[in-house]
Amino acid sequence: MKTHANPSESSLRVLLVDETFERAALLKHALEQAGCKIAAHVSASADLPGLVAELKPDLIILDTESPDRDTLENLCVIRRDHPRPIVMFTHDGDSDKIAAAIRAGVSAYVVDGLKSERLRPIMDVAIARFNEFQAMRVDLEKAENQLAERKDVERAKGFLMKQRGWSEEEAYQALRKTAMDRGVRLAEVARQLIEVAGLFE
């Protein structure tokens, strides 16, 4: 899992997405004042997932009147393939748009424009939220994997108990010994046994 440094700890590389030259110039100046580096400045119609994969920015900032469907879809792809903290400045306070942006991976949704003095704290919050979400996602995936592994072990034990007439403890010890002898995890032995058992069903 990749976490991102606090802006106060390092110079952040920012991918800036903005359609309007005047707004982008102001935002670039504010970012430079905050100690950031502009990795690239592009429009929302650009291949954002491809740019994120290529440039590997620390943070993505979008400045838009209102996030459109294509932009939100691009953010969903980024969240899935190359997750990054995302700050969106917009003039659209519609609750449905806000909800859609958050689902797409936006860490901070800021309505009614940008003030330079607010930029640094907003980035801090976005990065902290992103890192917290990433940690929660890893914990969830770990819990789901552990549950799946326990289910596999239970199924494998059940197969051995039925085929060999063993007790639950005998079946478990047989799986455990096989795992130790092969130098693999117990769940891997269980999955292999389930696959083999499936061939004879």
C-alpha positions in Angstrom: 0.0 0.0 0.0 1.3 3.4 -0.9 0.8 6.3 1.5 1.6 9.8 0.8 3.7 12.3 2.7 2.4 15.4 4.4 3.0 18.5 2.3 5.0 19.9 5.2 7.4 17.0 5.0 8.3 17.0 1.3 7.7 18.8 -2.0 4.6 17.3 -3.5 4.3 16.6 -7.2 0.9 17.7 -8.3 -1.1 16.8 -11.5 -3.2 19.9 -12.2 -6.4 19.4 -14.2 -8.0 22.7 -15.2 -9.8 23.9 -18.4 -9.4 27.6 -17.7 -6.0 29.3 -18.2 -6.6 32.2 -15.8 -7.8 29.9 -13.0 -4.9 27.5 -13.6 -2.4 30.3 -13.4 -3.7 31.4 -10.0 -3.8 27.8 -8.8 -0.2 27.1 -10.0 1.0 30.2 -8.2 -0.8 29.1 -5.0 0.7 25.6 -5.3 4.2 26.9 -5.8 3.7 29.2 -2.8 2.8 26.0 -0.9 6.0 24.4 -1.9 4.6 22.1 -4.5 5.9 21.1 -8.0 3.5 20.9 -11.0 4.1 17.5 -12.6 1.8 18.5 -15.5 -1.2 20.8 -16.3 -3.8 19.2 -18.5 -7.5 19.5 -19.3 -10.1 17.1 -18.0 -10.4 15.6 -21.5 -6.9 14.2 -21.3 -6.1 10.5 -20.5 -6.0 11.1 -16.8 -5.4 7.4 -15.8 -2.6 7.1 -18.3 -1.0 10.4 -17.1 -1.2 9.2 -13.5 0.5 5.9 -14.4 3.2 7.7 -16.3 3.9 10.7 -14.0 3.1 9.1 -10.6 2.0 12.4 -9.0 1.6 12.6 -5.2 -1.6 14.5 -5.5 -4.3 15.3 -8.2 -6.0 18.7 -8.1 -9.0 19.3 -10.4 -10.5 22.8 -10.8 -13.8 22.6 -12.6 -17.1 24.4 -12.8 -18.9 21.0 -12.4 -17.5 17.4 -12.6 -18.8 15.7 -15.7 -19.5 12.0 -16.1 -16.3 11.3 -18.1 -14.1 13.0 -15.5 -15.8 11.0 -12.7 -15.3 7.7 -14.7 -11.6 8.6 -15.2 -11.3 9.1 -11.4 -12.9 5.7 -10.7 -10.2 4.1 -13.0 -7.5 6.0 -11.1 -8.9 4.9 -7.7 -8.9 1.3 -8.9 -5.5 1.2 -10.7 -3.3 4.0 -9.3 -5.0 5.4 -6.2 -3.9 9.0 -5.3 -5.3 11.7 -3.0 -7.6 13.9 -5.1 -8.7 17.5 -4.4 -11.6 18.9 -6.4 -12.3 22.7 -6.5 -15.7 23.4 -8.0 -18.7 25.7 -8.0 -21.2 22.9 -8.1 -22.5 22.2 -4.6 -25.2 19.7 -5.7 -25.3 16.9 -3.2 -25.6 14.2 -5.8 -22.4 15.5 -7.6 -20.6 15.6 -4.2 -21.6 12.0 -3.5 -20.6 10.8 -7.0 -17.2 12.5 -6.6 -16.5 11.0 -3.2 -17.5 7.5 -4.6 -15.1 8.2 -7.5 -12.2 8.7 -5.1 -12.2 12.4 -4.4 -10.6 13.0 -1.0 -11.6 16.7 -0.6 -14.5 18.4 -2.5 -14.3 22.2 -2.1 -17.1 24.4 -3.3 -16.9 28.1 -4.2 -13.4 28.4 -5.4 -10.0 28.6 -3.9 -8.2 30.9 -1.5 -4.5 30.6 -1.4 -4.3 30.4 2.3 -6.7 27.5 2.4 -4.8 25.4 -0.1 -2.2 23.9 2.3 -4.7 22.8 4.9 -7.0 21.3 2.3 -4.1 19.3 0.8 -3.2 18.1 4.3 -6.7 16.9 4.9 -7.0 15.2 1.5 -3.8 13.3 2.0 -4.7 12.3 5.6 -8.2 11.1 4.4 -6.6 9.2 1.5 -4.1 7.4 3.7 -6.8 6.5 6.2 -9.0 5.1 3.5 -6.1 3.1 2.0 -5.3 1.6 5.4 -9.0 0.7 6.0 -9.1 -0.9 2.5 -6.0 -3.0 3.2 -7.5 -4.1 6.6 -10.8 -5.1 4.9 -9.0 -7.1 2.2 -6.9 -8.8 4.8 -10.0 -9.7 6.8 -11.8 -11.0 3.7 -8.8 -13.1 2.7 -8.5 -14.6 6.2 -12.2 -15.5 6.1 -11.9 -17.1 2.7 -8.9 -19.1 3.9 -10.7 -20.3 7.0 -13.6 -21.5 4.7 -11.2 -23.3 2.5 -9.6 -25.1 5.5 -13.0 -26.1 6.8 -14.0 -27.5 3.3 -10.8 -29.4 3.0 -11.2 -30.9 6.5 -14.7 -31.9 5.7 -13.5 -33.7 2.5 -10.8 -35.6 4.5 -13.3 -36.5 7.2 -15.7 -37.9 4.7 -13.2 -39.7 2.5 -10.9 -41.0 5.2 -13.3 -41.3 8.1 -11.0 -39.1 10.2 -12.0 -36.8 13.1 -11.8 -33.1 12.6 -8.6 -32.9 14.6 -7.0 -35.7 12.5 -8.0 -34.0 9.3 -6.6 -30.7 10.5 -3.3 -32.2 11.6 -2.9 -34.0 8.2 -3.4 -30.6 6.4 -1.0 -28.9 8.8 1.7 -31.6 8.4 1.4 -31.4 4.6 1.8 -27.6 4.7 4.9 -27.9 6.9 6.4 -30.6 4.7 5.9 -28.5 1.6 6.8 -25.2 3.2 3.6 -23.6 2.1 0.7 -22.0 4.0 -2.1 -24.2 5.4 -4.7 -22.4 3.2 -2.7 -23.2 0.1 -2.8 -26.9 0.9 -6.5 -26.7 1.6 -7.2 -24.9 -1.8 -5.1 -27.5 -3.7 -7.1 -30.3 -2.0 -10.4 -28.7 -2.8 -9.4 -28.3 -6.5 -8.4 -32.0 -6.6 -11.6 -33.0 -4.9 -13.6 -31.0 -7.5 -12.2 -33.2 -10.3 -14.0 -36.3 -8.8 -17.3 -34.7 -8.1 
